[in-house]
Amino acid sequence: MIDLEQVRKVALLARLELTDAEEQQFTEQLNGILGYVEQLSELNTENIEPTTRAIELSNITRQDALEPFEDRESILGISPDREDDFFKVPKILGS
């Protein structure tokens, strides 16, 4: 398990300034987490397939469908800046 000195060492490496109360709190919390992981490691998972999530989800996004926009002038008309039939935007890469 984790002791107070290990918590202090990790805090030093992470450049965290912890109070004495926080050091004690993190020591207890990390020991609780490690105890839970140790408890989980006792389970027999030999015949269990790996998963990425506990419940099965499917993609619920709509299909991409290319559709021409009929009123091009109305869109270009509200643009802050345009050049002919194109939006004009500030240059952001290089000069």
DRENDO-1510 file (C-alpha; in Angstrom, 1 decimal, always signed):
<recs>
REC; n; res; u; v; w
REC; 1; MET; +0.0; +0.0; +0.0 .
REC; 2; ILE; +0.9; +3.7; -0.2 .
REC; 3; ASP; +2.5; +5.5; +2.7 .
REC; 4; LEU; +2.8; +9.2; +3.6 .
REC; 5; GLU; +6.4; +9.4; +2.2 .
REC; 6; GLN; +5.3; +8.1; -1.2 .
REC; 7; VAL; +2.5; +10.6; -1.4 .
REC; 8; ARG; +5.0; +13.4; -0.5 .
REC; 9; LYS; +7.4; +12.1; -3.2 .
REC; 10; VAL; +4.7; +12.1; -5.9 .
REC; 11; ALA; +3.5; +15.6; -4.8 .
REC; 12; LEU; +7.1; +16.8; -5.1 .
REC; 13; LEU; +7.5; +15.3; -8.6 .
REC; 14; ALA; +4.2; +16.8; -9.6 .
REC; 15; ARG; +5.2; +20.1; -8.1 .
REC; 16; LEU; +2.1; +20.1; -5.8 .
REC; 17; GLU; +2.1; +22.0; -2.5 .
REC; 18; LEU; +0.0; +19.9; -0.2 .
REC; 19; THR; -1.0; +20.6; +3.4 .
REC; 20; ASP; -0.5; +18.0; +6.1 .
REC; 21; ALA; -4.3; +17.3; +6.0 .
REC; 22; GLU; -4.2; +16.9; +2.2 .
REC; 23; GLU; -1.3; +14.5; +2.4 .
REC; 24; GLN; -3.2; +12.4; +4.9 .
REC; 25; GLN; -6.4; +12.6; +2.8 .
REC; 26; PHE; -4.6; +11.5; -0.4 .
REC; 27; THR; -2.8; +8.7; +1.4 .
REC; 28; GLU; -6.2; +7.3; +2.6 .
REC; 29; GLN; -7.8; +7.8; -0.8 .
REC; 30; LEU; -5.0; +6.2; -2.8 .
REC; 31; ASN; -5.0; +3.2; -0.4 .
REC; 32; GLY; -8.7; +2.8; -0.9 .
REC; 33; ILE; -8.3; +2.8; -4.7 .
REC; 34; LEU; -5.5; +0.3; -4.5 .
REC; 35; GLY; -7.5; -1.9; -2.2 .
REC; 36; TYR; -10.4; -1.9; -4.6 .
REC; 37; VAL; -8.1; -2.8; -7.6 .
REC; 38; GLU; -6.6; -5.6; -5.5 .
REC; 39; GLN; -10.2; -6.8; -4.8 .
REC; 40; LEU; -11.0; -6.8; -8.5 .
REC; 41; SER; -7.8; -8.7; -9.4 .
REC; 42; GLU; -9.2; -11.7; -7.4 .
REC; 43; LEU; -12.0; -12.1; -9.9 .
REC; 44; ASN; -11.6; -14.9; -12.5 .
REC; 45; THR; -11.7; -13.2; -15.9 .
REC; 46; GLU; -10.3; -16.0; -17.9 .
REC; 47; ASN; -13.3; -16.5; -20.2 .
REC; 48; ILE; -14.4; -12.9; -20.3 .
REC; 49; GLU; -13.9; -11.0; -23.6 .
REC; 50; PRO; -12.3; -7.6; -23.3 .
REC; 51; THR; -14.7; -4.7; -23.8 .
REC; 52; THR; -14.4; -0.9; -24.2 .
REC; 53; ARG; -17.6; -0.1; -22.2 .
REC; 54; ALA; -20.0; -1.8; -19.8 .
REC; 55; ILE; -23.1; -1.4; -22.1 .
REC; 56; GLU; -23.3; -1.7; -25.8 .
REC; 57; LEU; -23.8; +1.6; -27.7 .
REC; 58; SER; -24.4; +2.3; -31.3 .
REC; 59; ASN; -23.6; +5.5; -33.2 .
REC; 60; ILE; -26.7; +7.7; -33.2 .
REC; 61; THR; -25.5; +10.4; -35.5 .
REC; 62; ARG; -27.1; +11.1; -38.8 .
REC; 63; GLN; -25.7; +10.1; -42.1 .
REC; 64; ASP; -23.6; +12.8; -43.9 .
REC; 65; ALA; -25.5; +13.8; -47.0 .
REC; 66; LEU; -24.1; +16.3; -49.5 .
REC; 67; GLU; -26.8; +18.7; -50.5 .
REC; 68; PRO; -26.4; +21.8; -52.6 .
REC; 69; PHE; -27.6; +25.1; -51.1 .
REC; 70; GLU; -29.9; +26.8; -53.6 .
REC; 71; ASP; -29.7; +30.4; -52.4 .
REC; 72; ARG; -25.9; +31.0; -52.4 .
REC; 73; GLU; -26.3; +34.8; -52.6 .
REC; 74; SER; -28.2; +35.0; -49.3 .
REC; 75; ILE; -25.3; +33.2; -47.5 .
REC; 76; LEU; -22.6; +35.3; -49.1 .
REC; 77; GLY; -24.6; +38.4; -48.4 .
REC; 78; ILE; -24.4; +38.0; -44.7 .
REC; 79; SER; -20.6; +37.4; -44.8 .
REC; 80; PRO; -18.5; +40.1; -43.2 .
REC; 81; ASP; -16.1; +40.0; -46.2 .
REC; 82; ARG; -16.3; +38.3; -49.5 .
REC; 83; GLU; -14.5; +38.2; -52.9 .
REC; 84; ASP; -16.7; +37.3; -55.9 .
REC; 85; ASP; -18.5; +34.0; -55.0 .
REC; 86; PHE; -16.2; +33.2; -52.0 .
REC; 87; PHE; -16.0; +34.0; -48.3 .
REC; 88; LYS; -12.9; +36.0; -47.6 .
REC; 89; VAL; -11.1; +35.1; -44.3 .
REC; 90; PRO; -8.0; +36.4; -42.7 .
REC; 91; LYS; -4.8; +34.6; -43.5 .
REC; 92; ILE; -3.6; +32.5; -40.5 .
REC; 93; LEU; -0.7; +30.5; -41.8 .
REC; 94; GLY; +2.6; +32.0; -42.9 .
REC; 95; SER; +3.0; +35.2; -44.8 .
</recs>
